[in-house]
Amino acid sequence: MANDPFAQFKAMQREGWALFSPLATFTTPPAAALVEFAGVSAGQNVLDVACGTGVVAVTAARRGATVSGLDLSPVLLDDAHRNASVIGATIDFREGDVENLPYADASFDVVLSQFGHMFAPRPAVAIAEMLRVLKPGGRIAFSTWPPELMLGRVFALTGKYLPPPTGIAPPPQWGDPNIVRERLGDAVRDIEFTRDDMVVPALSPAHYRVQMELTAGPIIKLIQTLEGEPQKLAQFRAELEAIAAQYFAHNRVRQSFLITRAIKR
Ligand SMILES: C[S@@+](CC[C@H](N)C(=O)[O-])C[C@H]1O[C@@H](n2cnc3c(N)ncnc32)[C@H](O)[C@@H]1O
């Protein structure tokens, strides 16, 4: 792993996302939007890629689907197991990497990812794996942060202060419909898009910023990196709050996202 920048990056992601659980309160309503747009129904085999605490997986299970979930973070998977057990759902949660899915070809009727596969360093590898495990005629659907909107801009800001290693694609590229079309290519038909909002309650843009510093993987890493550079840290914080302020009203930060769905040929 010492010389593999992708393995190093994923090890950092695995550690960085371990504190994400409080944010799952806010990804819970978007999970319903994704499952609905994907048309998940009873009896289908469904995979939730980068499932975190299982908000999409549990939502799909409540529709009667047979669900598997996979994530890099064992800490979040513990929460996912707890979330499933509350409703007595049996979900096959596994620790793993979207770039190397531990499932046979054509295993699933539906493959989903909410704000998840977008963090894999190699988009072509991630999407090839997601399509490999999907049955022909099956549906792939994912939610992603557009580059020009709130969280896309925050990730760009984070990348400005802590540039990712060479060869790692910026996650919000997955929020651009033109790039999504290119990446899905001829492997799919009937690509459709919709949009929805994730609403995060906050007392002020500064409160929002503090919450992100405590829970969002890439920002946690950046704050650790800037520990010895107080001026730079203060500048980053000011820039983050300035972005959040543009989406803040009535004690809510409104974050719009893109949902994509398509059918595998
Ligand atoms: C923003 S969280 C979203 C979690 C969940 N899908 C939700 O909507 O609440 C991003 C998730 O992606 C996972 N992740 C990042 N890179 C991954 C990879 N290469 N393979 C699997 N999971 C990954 C993280 O561990 C984290 O749980």
The ligand as an SDF file (V2000), in Angstrom:
LIG
                    3D

 27 29  0  0  0  0  0  0  0  0999 V2000
  -21.2410   11.0430    2.5040 C   0  0  0  0  0  0  0  0  0  0  0  0
  -21.1220    9.4070    3.1170 S   0  0  0  0  0  0  0  0  0  0  0  0
  -22.6850    8.7610    2.5230 C   0  0  0  0  0  0  0  0  0  0  0  0
  -23.1780    7.5550    3.3090 C   0  0  0  0  0  0  0  0  0  0  0  0
  -24.5780    7.0740    2.9570 C   0  0  0  0  0  0  0  0  0  0  0  0
  -24.6640    6.5780    1.6090 N   0  0  0  0  0  0  0  0  0  0  0  0
  -25.6140    8.1410    3.2130 C   0  0  0  0  0  0  0  0  0  0  0  0
  -26.1950    8.6350    2.2360 O   0  0  0  0  0  0  0  0  0  0  0  0
  -25.8270    8.4730    4.3760 O   0  0  0  0  0  0  0  0  0  0  0  0
  -19.9140    8.7210    2.0420 C   0  0  0  0  0  0  0  0  0  0  0  0
  -19.6870    7.2310    2.2640 C   0  0  0  0  0  0  0  0  0  0  0  0
  -18.8750    6.7030    1.2110 O   0  0  0  0  0  0  0  0  0  0  0  0
  -18.0440    5.7030    1.7710 C   0  0  0  0  0  0  0  0  0  0  0  0
  -16.9450    5.4690    0.8170 N   0  0  0  0  0  0  0  0  0  0  0  0
  -16.0260    6.3730    0.3800 C   0  0  0  0  0  0  0  0  0  0  0  0
  -15.2070    5.7810   -0.5080 N   0  0  0  0  0  0  0  0  0  0  0  0
  -15.6240    4.4850   -0.6550 C   0  0  0  0  0  0  0  0  0  0  0  0
  -15.1760    3.3730   -1.4270 C   0  0  0  0  0  0  0  0  0  0  0  0
  -14.1090    3.4640   -2.2260 N   0  0  0  0  0  0  0  0  0  0  0  0
  -15.8450    2.1980   -1.3260 N   0  0  0  0  0  0  0  0  0  0  0  0
  -16.9010    2.0800   -0.4820 C   0  0  0  0  0  0  0  0  0  0  0  0
  -17.3620    3.1010    0.2810 N   0  0  0  0  0  0  0  0  0  0  0  0
  -16.7390    4.2880    0.1910 C   0  0  0  0  0  0  0  0  0  0  0  0
  -17.6360    6.3040    3.1060 C   0  0  0  0  0  0  0  0  0  0  0  0
  -17.1030    5.3540    3.9960 O   0  0  0  0  0  0  0  0  0  0  0  0
  -18.9690    6.9200    3.5590 C   0  0  0  0  0  0  0  0  0  0  0  0
  -19.7330    5.9880    4.2970 O   0  0  0  0  0  0  0  0  0  0  0  0
  1  2  1  0
  2  3  1  0
  2 10  1  0
  3  4  1  0
  4  5  1  0
  5  6  1  0
  5  7  1  0
  7  8  2  0
  7  9  1  0
 10 11  1  0
 11 12  1  0
 11 26  1  0
 12 13  1  0
 13 14  1  0
 13 24  1  0
 14 15  1  0
 14 23  1  0
 15 16  2  0
 16 17  1  0
 17 18  1  0
 17 23  2  0
 18 19  1  0
 18 20  2  0
 20 21  1  0
 21 22  2  0
 22 23  1  0
 24 25  1  0
 24 26  1  0
 26 27  1  0
M  CHG  2   2   1   9  -1
M  END
$$$$
